[in-house]
Amino acid sequence: MSDMKDGSRTEQSQDYAIRVVESLDAFSRKEWDSFYGTSRDEPGRSYNPFISYDFLKILEEAGCAVRASGWQGHHLRLEAPDGTALGAAPCYVKWHSQGEYVFDHGWADAFERAGGRYYPKLQVSVPFTPATGPRLLAGKDANAGAVKAALASGLKLVTERLDLSSAHVTFAAGDDMAALEGAGFLRRTDQQFHFFNDVFSSYDDFLATLASRKRKALKKERREALASGISIDWLTGSDLTERVWDDFFAFYMDTGGRKWGRPYLNRKFFSLIGERMADDTLLVMAKRNGRYIAGAINFIGSDTLFGRNWGCIEDHPFLHFEVCYHQAIDFAIHKGLKVVEAGAQGEHKLARGYRPVTTHSAHFITHPGLRRAVADYLVREREEVERVSEYLADHGPFRKSTDDVSERASSKTD
């Protein structure tokens, strides 16, 4: 793979070239927006805010996803012979496994104990964002499958040419997984909990789908969350002032510092989000005695509300559940959004109307011995994820089909 004058690298074939570029500056906004899912303005596309040009560029510009933080941009740019951008993949060379939410620390430890070198590795993802979305970006046309296949092969080539141990594509969409598995990547599964809006007209309409005991518990929980004179504001668009971001950042740093030790996002990141993505952003903020005391940031796609970070400076019973989960359901129903993705992990979401969903990632490992060991482990892990998902789906809060008429009627009065 030869060096180019602009610092990127390229691999040429008769039909296309793959370049490795360090920043989204190597793409024009028009080029990036031509890929499926990246632009809200493109009719008929399922917009995912995390793969938008703005979101990924903000992570770089704010200094959150840069070499100094262990996220060095190595984005793939797939070009036609005339230089036209055909596809892309957001990629980072990494010297650690932080901020990924698909954990491979055990693989790294085992390989290094055996004398191998696991880091650096190639990570194909949206940094600090455990939300499923496109990772092999292509246009919405008949050539999309071929573009994704070329990008999947390109990831393997880049991993080998840069002498990296592995490439990891996390929270990948289904058609990306097909291309990656076709290229020889190993499939890994995990579990999240999502809310599905079955065309509900209100939160009470959703509650009517729950068993009576669960329904009463959630009503009580919501009352108690606001019992200390707490009110809730939905802030988006021009509501997202710098003063509001100051408040939210204080919550984020306080809770993030206690939970993770080192929060990944800085104050500049939130200012840039407010400047460039305000209409795609929802802050759910809790207020008591005239000041904000807690909040959660969400991002709004074409049909999905993505819950991300939460923080608080006062502890109140059930306030976290109210701000992060119940209010997200309220907003999704109000706006007609189909899904709420409430982030990674958390079986406590099940009792609040969120359903288990399987997530997918793909992994290419260059060392034959490590690859065999990981492949064997993943077989067992996939079986366990499937078993747990089936169990949780059977033990959710929803009414069973055998519930009688009196139970359904009670949902209108309890």
Long-range contacts (C-beta under 8 A, 24 or more apart in sequence): 1-157, 1-158, 1-161, 1-162, 8-77, 9-158, 9-161, 11-154, 11-157, 11-158, 11-161, 15-80, 15-81, 16-78, 16-79, 16-80, 16-81, 16-86, 16-150, 17-78, 17-79, 17-81, 18-76, 18-77, 18-78, 18-79, 18-150, 18-151, 18-154, 18-157, 18-158, 19-76, 19-77, 19-79, 20-74, 20-75, 20-76, 20-77, 20-91, 20-158, 21-73, 21-74, 21-75, 21-77, 22-72, 22-73, 22-74, 22-75, 23-60, 23-73, 23-75, 24-53, 24-56, 24-57, 24-60, 24-73, 24-75, 26-75, 26-77, 27-53, 27-77, 27-85, 27-88, 29-53, 31-85, 32-88, 34-85, 34-139, 35-87, 35-88, 35-134, 35-137, 35-138, 35-139, 36-134, 36-137, 36-138, 36-139, 36-140, 36-144, 37-133, 37-134, 37-137, 38-134, 38-137, 40-280, 40-302, 44-140, 45-140, 45-302, 46-301, 46-302, 46-303, 47-301, 47-302, 48-131, 48-133, 48-134, 48-301, 48-304, 49-277, 49-280, 49-299, 49-300, 49-301, 49-306, 50-126, 50-129, 50-131, 50-133, 50-299, 50-306, 51-90, 51-126, 51-133, 51-134, 51-137, 52-277, 52-280, 54-276, 54-277, 55-126, 55-273, 55-277, 55-299, 56-90, 56-126, 58-269, 58-272, 58-273, 58-276, 58-277, 59-127, 59-128, 59-269, 61-268, 61-272, 62-265, 62-266, 62-268, 62-269, 62-272, 63-266, 63-268, 64-127, 64-128, 64-264, 64-265, 64-266, 64-269, 65-92, 65-127, 65-128, 69-264, 70-94, 70-95, 70-96, 70-98, 71-99, 71-123, 71-127, 74-122, 74-158, 74-162, 76-151, 76-154, 76-155, 76-158, 78-147, 78-150, 78-151, 78-154, 86-138, 86-139, 86-143, 86-147, 86-150, 87-136, 87-137, 87-138, 87-139, 87-147, 87-148, 87-150, 87-151, 88-137, 88-151, 89-124, 89-135, 89-136, 89-137, 89-151, 89-154, 89-155, 90-124, 90-125, 90-126, 90-135, 90-137, 91-122, 91-123, 91-124, 91-155, 91-158, 92-122, 92-123, 92-124, 92-125, 92-127, 93-120, 93-121, 93-122, 93-123, 93-162, 93-164, 94-119, 94-120, 94-121, 94-122, 94-123, 95-119, 95-120, 98-264, 99-127, 99-128, 99-264, 100-125, 100-168, 100-170, 101-130, 101-170, 101-171, 101-344, 102-130, 102-168, 102-170, 102-171, 102-188, 102-190, 102-361, 104-168, 104-363, 107-370, 107-374, 110-370, 110-373, 111-165, 111-367, 111-370, 114-369, 116-165, 116-367, 116-370, 117-165, 118-165, 118-166, 119-165, 120-164, 120-165, 121-164, 121-165, 121-166, 121-167, 121-168, 122-155, 122-158, 122-159, 122-162, 122-164, 122-166, 122-167, 122-168, 123-167, 123-168, 123-170, 124-155, 124-167, 124-168, 124-169, 124-170, 125-168, 125-169, 125-170, 125-171, 126-171, 127-264, 128-264, 128-265, 129-171, 129-308, 130-170, 130-171, 130-192, 130-343, 130-344, 130-359, 131-171, 131-306, 131-341, 131-343, 132-171, 132-172, 132-173, 132-341, 132-359, 132-360, 133-171, 133-173, 134-173, 134-176, 135-169, 135-170, 135-171, 135-172, 135-173, 135-176, 136-169, 136-172, 136-176, 136-179, 136-180, 144-175, 145-175, 145-179, 148-175, 148-176, 148-179, 149-179, 149-182, 149-183, 151-179, 152-179, 152-180, 152-182, 152-183, 152-185, 153-183, 155-180, 155-183, 155-364, 156-183, 156-184, 156-364, 159-364, 159-366, 160-366, 164-366, 165-365, 165-366, 165-367, 165-370, 166-363, 166-364, 166-365, 166-366, 166-370, 167-363, 167-364, 168-361, 168-362, 168-363, 168-364, 169-361, 169-362, 169-363, 170-361, 171-359, 171-360, 171-361, 172-360, 172-361, 172-362, 174-360, 176-362, 177-360, 177-362, 180-362, 181-362, 183-364, 184-364, 185-362, 185-363, 185-364, 186-362, 186-363, 186-364, 186-365, 186-371, 186-374, 186-375, 186-378, 187-360, 187-361, 187-362, 187-378, 187-382, 188-360, 188-361, 188-362, 188-363, 188-378, 188-381, 188-382, 189-358, 189-359, 189-360, 189-361, 189-381, 189-382, 189-385, 189-386, 190-358, 190-359, 190-360, 190-361, 190-385, 191-345, 191-356, 191-357, 191-358, 191-359, 191-385, 191-388, 191-389, 191-392, 192-341, 192-342, 192-343, 192-344, 192-345, 192-356, 192-357, 192-359, 193-342, 193-346, 193-347, 193-349, 193-350, 193-354, 193-355, 193-356, 193-357, 194-339, 194-340, 194-341, 194-342, 194-354, 194-355, 194-357, 195-325, 195-328, 195-329, 195-332, 195-339, 195-340, 195-342, 195-353, 195-354, 195-355, 196-338, 196-339, 196-355, 197-329, 197-332, 197-333, 197-336, 197-337, 197-338, 197-339, 197-340, 200-333, 201-333, 202-333, 203-326, 203-329, 203-330, 203-333, 205-333, 206-329, 206-333, 206-353, 207-411, 208-408, 208-411, 208-412, 209-353, 209-398, 209-399, 210-353, 210-397, 210-398, 210-399, 210-411, 211-397, 211-398, 211-399, 211-400, 211-403, 211-407, 212-407, 212-410, 212-411, 212-414, 214-351, 214-397, 215-397, 215-411, 215-414, 216-414, 217-351, 218-326, 218-351, 218-352, 218-353, 219-414, 221-318, 221-321, 221-322, 221-326, 222-318, 222-322, 222-326, 224-317, 224-318, 225-316, 225-317, 225-318, 225-319, 225-321, 225-322, 225-326, 226-322, 228-288, 228-316, 229-288, 229-289, 230-286, 230-287, 230-288, 230-293, 230-316, 230-319, 231-286, 231-287, 231-288, 232-284, 232-285, 232-286, 232-287, 232-322, 232-323, 232-327, 233-283, 233-284, 233-285, 233-287, 233-292, 234-282, 234-283, 234-284, 234-327, 234-331, 235-282, 235-283, 235-284, 235-285, 236-278, 236-279, 236-281, 236-282, 236-283, 236-300, 237-278, 237-279, 238-278, 239-283, 240-273, 240-274, 240-278, 240-281, 240-283, 241-274, 242-271, 242-274, 244-283, 244-285, 244-292, 245-270, 245-271, 245-274, 247-285, 247-291, 247-292, 247-295, 248-283, 248-285, 248-292, 248-295, 248-297, 248-311, 250-311, 250-313, 251-292, 251-293, 251-294, 251-295, 251-310, 251-311, 251-312, 251-313, 252-297, 252-309, 252-311, 253-311, 254-311, 254-312, 254-313, 255-310, 255-311, 255-312, 256-309, 256-311, 265-309, 282-331, 284-323, 284-324, 284-327, 284-328, 284-331, 285-323, 286-312, 286-319, 286-322, 286-323, 288-314, 294-319, 294-320, 294-323, 295-323, 296-323, 296-324, 296-327, 296-328, 298-328, 298-331, 300-335, 300-337, 301-337, 303-337, 303-338, 303-339, 304-337, 304-338, 304-339, 304-340, 304-341, 305-331, 305-332, 305-335, 305-337, 305-339, 305-340, 305-341, 306-341, 307-340, 307-341, 307-342, 307-343, 308-343, 321-348, 321-352, 325-349, 325-352, 325-353, 325-354, 326-352, 329-353, 347-392, 350-392, 350-395, 350-396, 350-397, 351-397, 352-397, 353-397, 353-398, 355-393, 355-396, 356-388, 356-389, 356-392, 356-393, 358-385, 358-386, 358-389
